[in-house]
Amino acid sequence: MRQLLPTVVDQVDPATAYAESSRGRPGGRPWVMANMVASVDGRAAVEGRTAALSGAADRAVFNLLRTLADVVLVGAATVRAERYGPVRSGARPPVAVVTRSLDLDWTSPLFAEAVQRTEVLTCTSADPGRRAAATQVADVIVAGEGQVDLSRALDELGARGRRVVLCEGGPHLLGQLVVADLLDELCFTLDPLLVGGIEPSLIVAPPIHPPQRLRLVSVIEDDGALLLRYLRAPAPA
Ligand SMILES: NC(=O)c1ccc[n+]([C@@H]2O[C@H](COP(=O)([O-])OP(=O)(O)OC[C@H]3O[C@@H](n4cnc5c(N)ncnc54)[C@H](OP(=O)(O)O)[C@@H]3O)[C@@H](O)[C@H]2O)c1
């Protein structure tokens, strides 16, 4: 991996490039970072999965970022599409799944094999029977009524001592975090592919007014893939 920014380093250790002195926020809310991959034409999946977009460098950074997280936050559609399991390396942070439908396979490894119980973030309007089933195998956190209020959900995670939340998508969940102005850091791999199709882009969200500005803090190149790291830019004075 070759770092291009902030300085050129021919063989960079990604752990150095992804180190951040200030992953912490005053008060209770955790730092929220996201990790995503997309093709050059902006698609976040190919035939409903990310595998075709993710090369060796992206996978290495995917695993590295998990070692920095206290919890991995993910939307239920991604869990279903990618057949999510528990984190199996490093400190094995728990996975927290955001869902209203609670349409999840409670017998799957994500719940049955998790070293740290998987968390289910849901809302009061969720089906009570499914909620009862979820509590058998997961820690259920209720935040919000018609849907999960992500700000409240993050407060709940903060109250449980989680200081760094890593969102691994998908685009709908990430879009809500951006719209709610809850995203602090975006790690984004631009894979050198044009894939076309109608898959979602990096975020699915209504127009953001004014657009949220990011500050590019590092760029790594590996086999044509660009691994970009952004922090939220300060609001203009
Ligand atoms: N390129 C990448 O880096 C990347 C990363 C992740 C995923 N993906 C791809 O993206 C696709 C899936 O992503 P997606 O954007 O369609 O879905 P998603 O964001 O993964 O999940 C959406 C689902 O999460 C739940 N959810 C989200 N916000 C909620 C809220 N506020 N309250 C209650 N529930 C909420 C709902 O689940 P229920 O339906 O259960 O209520 C909703 O249907 C897949 O093709 C996957 O391969 C790509």
The ligand as an SDF file (V2000), in Angstrom:
LIG
                    3D

 48 52  0  0  0  0  0  0  0  0999 V2000
  -20.4510   -0.7480   -0.4130 N   0  0  0  0  0  0  0  0  0  0  0  0
  -20.4960   -0.9150    0.8840 C   0  0  0  0  0  0  0  0  0  0  0  0
  -19.5630   -0.5480    1.5960 O   0  0  0  0  0  0  0  0  0  0  0  0
  -21.6910   -1.5840    1.4980 C   0  0  0  0  0  0  0  0  0  0  0  0
  -21.7890   -1.6820    2.8820 C   0  0  0  0  0  0  0  0  0  0  0  0
  -22.8950   -2.3120    3.4130 C   0  0  0  0  0  0  0  0  0  0  0  0
  -23.8750   -2.8130    2.5870 C   0  0  0  0  0  0  0  0  0  0  0  0
  -23.7420   -2.6960    1.2430 N   0  0  0  0  0  0  0  0  0  0  0  0
  -24.7870   -3.2150    0.3500 C   0  0  0  0  0  0  0  0  0  0  0  0
  -25.9400   -2.4280    0.5520 O   0  0  0  0  0  0  0  0  0  0  0  0
  -27.1020   -3.2380    0.4400 C   0  0  0  0  0  0  0  0  0  0  0  0
  -27.8730   -3.1440    1.7400 C   0  0  0  0  0  0  0  0  0  0  0  0
  -27.9260   -1.8280    2.1800 O   0  0  0  0  0  0  0  0  0  0  0  0
  -29.2740   -0.9800    2.2760 P   0  0  0  0  0  0  0  0  0  0  0  0
  -28.8850    0.4460    2.2210 O   0  0  0  0  0  0  0  0  0  0  0  0
  -30.2790   -1.4850    1.2800 O   0  0  0  0  0  0  0  0  0  0  0  0
  -29.8250   -1.3520    3.6820 O   0  0  0  0  0  0  0  0  0  0  0  0
  -29.1980   -1.1930    5.1530 P   0  0  0  0  0  0  0  0  0  0  0  0
  -28.9260    0.2390    5.4220 O   0  0  0  0  0  0  0  0  0  0  0  0
  -28.1440   -2.1770    5.3660 O   0  0  0  0  0  0  0  0  0  0  0  0
  -30.4310   -1.6870    6.0210 O   0  0  0  0  0  0  0  0  0  0  0  0
  -31.6800   -1.0660    5.9020 C   0  0  0  0  0  0  0  0  0  0  0  0
  -32.5530   -1.7320    6.9420 C   0  0  0  0  0  0  0  0  0  0  0  0
  -32.0440   -1.4190    8.2290 O   0  0  0  0  0  0  0  0  0  0  0  0
  -33.1040   -1.1680    9.1080 C   0  0  0  0  0  0  0  0  0  0  0  0
  -33.0970    0.2390    9.4390 N   0  0  0  0  0  0  0  0  0  0  0  0
  -32.3090    1.2100    8.9300 C   0  0  0  0  0  0  0  0  0  0  0  0
  -32.5630    2.3730    9.5440 N   0  0  0  0  0  0  0  0  0  0  0  0
  -33.5400    2.1260   10.4440 C   0  0  0  0  0  0  0  0  0  0  0  0
  -34.2040    2.9110   11.4020 C   0  0  0  0  0  0  0  0  0  0  0  0
  -33.9280    4.2140   11.5740 N   0  0  0  0  0  0  0  0  0  0  0  0
  -35.1390    2.3310   12.1850 N   0  0  0  0  0  0  0  0  0  0  0  0
  -35.4260    1.0070   12.0490 C   0  0  0  0  0  0  0  0  0  0  0  0
  -34.7970    0.2000   11.1640 N   0  0  0  0  0  0  0  0  0  0  0  0
  -33.8740    0.7650   10.3780 C   0  0  0  0  0  0  0  0  0  0  0  0
  -34.3600   -1.5920    8.3830 C   0  0  0  0  0  0  0  0  0  0  0  0
  -34.4130   -2.9910    8.6350 O   0  0  0  0  0  0  0  0  0  0  0  0
  -35.7510   -3.8540    8.6850 P   0  0  0  0  0  0  0  0  0  0  0  0
  -36.1490   -3.9770    7.2480 O   0  0  0  0  0  0  0  0  0  0  0  0
  -35.3020   -5.1430    9.2890 O   0  0  0  0  0  0  0  0  0  0  0  0
  -36.7310   -3.0970    9.5090 O   0  0  0  0  0  0  0  0  0  0  0  0
  -33.9970   -1.3000    6.9460 C   0  0  0  0  0  0  0  0  0  0  0  0
  -34.7840   -2.0340    6.0340 O   0  0  0  0  0  0  0  0  0  0  0  0
  -26.6230   -4.6260    0.1550 C   0  0  0  0  0  0  0  0  0  0  0  0
  -26.6540   -4.8030   -1.2470 O   0  0  0  0  0  0  0  0  0  0  0  0
  -25.2000   -4.6180    0.6440 C   0  0  0  0  0  0  0  0  0  0  0  0
  -24.4080   -5.5440   -0.0640 O   0  0  0  0  0  0  0  0  0  0  0  0
  -22.6880   -2.0820    0.6880 C   0  0  0  0  0  0  0  0  0  0  0  0
  1  2  1  0
  2  3  2  0
  2  4  1  0
  4  5  1  0
  4 48  2  0
  5  6  2  0
  6  7  1  0
  7  8  2  0
  8  9  1  0
  8 48  1  0
  9 10  1  0
  9 46  1  0
 10 11  1  0
 11 12  1  0
 11 44  1  0
 12 13  1  0
 13 14  1  0
 14 15  2  0
 14 16  1  0
 14 17  1  0
 17 18  1  0
 18 19  2  0
 18 20  1  0
 18 21  1  0
 21 22  1  0
 22 23  1  0
 23 24  1  0
 23 42  1  0
 24 25  1  0
 25 26  1  0
 25 36  1  0
 26 27  1  0
 26 35  1  0
 27 28  2  0
 28 29  1  0
 29 30  1  0
 29 35  2  0
 30 31  1  0
 30 32  2  0
 32 33  1  0
 33 34  2  0
 34 35  1  0
 36 37  1  0
 36 42  1  0
 37 38  1  0
 38 39  2  0
 38 40  1  0
 38 41  1  0
 42 43  1  0
 44 45  1  0
 44 46  1  0
 46 47  1  0
M  CHG  2   8   1  16  -1
M  END
$$$$
